[in-house]
Amino acid sequence: MSIDLFSSWVPFECLDIAKGEYRTPNGDQEGEQMLGRIRGWASSEAKDQQGDEIIQKGIDWSYFLTKGWFTYEHDRGPDNVIGHPETIEKGQLGGAEATKVEGVLYLSDPRAKKIWETAFDLQKAKAPRRLGLSIQGHSLMRQGNRVVKSRVLNVGVTAHPVNPDMK
């Protein structure tokens, strides 16, 4: 049995840098970790370049919020974890239902730090391009190109958009 996977991209913004506690696996406090707070639209019902529309009210975000990660370019495995989510918020983007996520990047990871610096520089320069967020998950029910029910597992931070028209 094959699993129907999907992804969709939208841009994000850098918010600030905070200090967080870093603890060893046995719980001892070891020091401070720098965290880059990010926020952005993670999904919307706008049609992407693959022709998919992801129906927002059908998305289950519970796994992502409790066990999911921000990952580097959709790569899997612990080596590609670069941050974690903290909140989601429903809203509208360009007249379409959409969902915004907020969380942190672990700036001690060289890739997360580079993503943070690049995204910040693009924002500061008011560049016409942005790095983005791209949901990753399972399609639980489809109606043609409409993903009616789905579960988001992780959100990739990527420079390779599926939906570059979303602003």
Steps between C-alpha positions, in 0.01 A plus 500: 500500500645839404453809715382817327750771601471869421676831552416867441717813539450855630751768617594570863649786698766525769374651825779512758777308670448368852705303748374162611632253752702212363477180702692176471307176436500425876338837574801694631510863393802552279465856375310725267394431144423773247157465341379684190125560519321464166139540390331446171213362302554126484200408287211646307223384271658674200582260216872417487723416202418131542132589458408410859267691730537412869173556683593671826211382718598141415859531628593326826787704651515309833798278413701796368436706814590221743760291314583671171797713394622770271727310262770604255372486139252218578786264586413228748680371806641659816794656315252723315303631798565874521222622730156439645153655480322669789166627367268493201243764407218482245437795272465614142767572242399665174136406563584131555480313830852462639701390804796685655763329718748647744798336663876505532810403305795357695773747408772269633436289189705647210220446247238661726734793561560542124125483431440764769771731363383463139133554587587803712719648224223448242248671730733790577580554131129479408605242242235365262583144610451331835576169660185313588320244707374182339267258675574129490246237586256233402199549280221307673224581250510648150234618261696537178766764566333614822665363815188492718644328809866499595748475784802731517811329640774760447555835333803537276689828472591526134616716214317275252136603487209298371285811517721802419206734438395512865613823663 
